[in-house]
Amino acid sequence: MMFTQLPDDVLFHILSHLDHRSLSRLSQVCKSLNVFVNRDAVWRKAAKGCLNSGITWNGTDIFANFGKIIKIEAKRAWSHYGTFWELWKQSLNRGLSGFFSDGTIVVHNRRNRMSLRLMGHSQEVNCLDTKNGLIVSGSRDRTARMWTLTSSSPLATISMIDRVWSVAISPTQSSFVTGTACCEDASPLRIWDVERLGSDFRRGAGVLDIAFESPFQLFTCGYDTFIRQWDLRLSPQKCVMEWEEPHDSALYCIQTDGNNMIASGSSYYGVVRIWDKRQARCLQFFQLSSDSVSSPVYCLRFSSSHLYAALATALHCLDFRQNPAHIT
């Protein structure tokens, strides 16, 4: 009887005693053996044992230099790589990520045997996903955290209502999905945006208003006295244009006409400024309130003929059809 004519369960038992190198050589003998050896069940013992614990098939600890690994992330085995063997090869090239019950994440580079420890969670890390240097983790401490291989602290921390059981980064790396325990939150599945607009804001530069002009373009203003224009099709780290409030006042609100004009409301004495996107300085300003008590402009709307602004105690209207503009 030929070897390939044995029953499948007998073949599985025989091949379970082979290591990954022997299985690889056996798959090159003939086409029928190649098809059988490349089944997931054949590679499960050799590949899964190495991936999940750092212990090889014969009991050797290949990661003895950095302690006991509780878990090694082995996600996406079926959807991304097809078989355990292919996932195992990819892990050899990329390195391995593990996490401990004390909230520590360890990234081990198998080429230079260097280890990077990421500390941020206060309780056990339940899940981890990595893609091209981006790391997203979820923990029992009800937070999801985003890291990179060059960061010693989280780039972002997202507080959840429930414990985070699973995370997955999208193929484009523009977003990631979290799955929670669904004990206190009615919606356990959420999608989060990875990209953050701007990277050079100073501390306390809170954004007080956001206005979309198109699906790809938006304007922001806030405590740092700047109006900024962003284009979501370009790099999210740098705004397209910016304009600075000349009197160093925080900007509470902003509105555009969809063309070239921008209106902003300042934090003192009801001052409204009109800007042209094509110029660096404001075109005109109006002080809507003459009261001794200063009031910010909390909200405004404008068209080619009128501007409406809400202050602390009154709603004011500017009529541009009159020269000079009439305030009521």
Disulfide bonds with the S-S distance in Angstrom:
none
